[in-house]
Amino acid sequence: MNEVGTITAEVTGEPVPSFQPWPAPNEEGGGVVFPCHYVINQSDIKASFSKLCLLLEKSPEGFAMDLSIETTPKA
């Protein structure tokens, strides 16, 4: 990302026990996960989206995440 963008998370549901690829609830680092949508405000969203897709492809947790672009009309 660049210094002018922001990333926030909006929780979309109740916490659920952690699941693969994260540690099991009874293992160190395990517990619960919060379903959420990440909201990314970025001047060049297409370039940022491409970078995020590449990052998730290389990450063990990447297969558990979906990326999509939704645009919101400017006020």
N, C-alpha and C positions, 0 to 999 in steps of 0.2 A: 504494500500500500504506500501511499505517500502521506506527507504531513498534513494535508488538508482534508483527508477523509476521516470518517468515523465508523466504528463497528459497535453495535449494541446487540443485546440478546433479549428477545421477548419470550418468556416462558409460556408454553402452549398447553401444559397439562400438569398433572400431579407427578411427583417423583416416582420412579419405578426402580426396582432392583437393577443394579448394573448387569450388563450382559456382554458377550463377546463383541468386540475385541478388548473391552475393558476388563479388569480383574473381577472375579466373582465377588458377591457381597461379603462373603466371609474371609476373603483374602486381603492382604495388605494393599491398600490403594483402592479397594472395592467399596461398595456401598450403594448409593443410588445415583441415577442420572436424571436430569431434568430435560424433558423434551422441549425444544425451543426453536425459534426461527431467529437467525442472525440477520440483522438489518445493516446493510453496508451502504453508506452514502459516500460516493466517490466520484470525482470529476470524470474519470475514464473507466466506467464500470465494465466495459467489454474487456479491456486489458486486465483489470483486476480479477474479473471472472476467470479468464484464461489462466492466470497465475494460480488462483485458488484450485482450479481443476487439476493442474499439474501437481500441486502440493498434495492434494488428497490422493492422487494416483500413487504417490510415493510413500504415503503414510499408512501404517498398519490399520489405523482407525478409519481410513478413507472410505472403505466399502460400506461402512455403516452410516454414511452421510450422503444426502442428496443435495445437489446445487441446482438452483433455477433462478432466473432473473424475472422479477416482477417490477414493473415501473409504476410509480405513483405520480400522477400529474402534479406539476408545481402549482402552488397557490398563487 
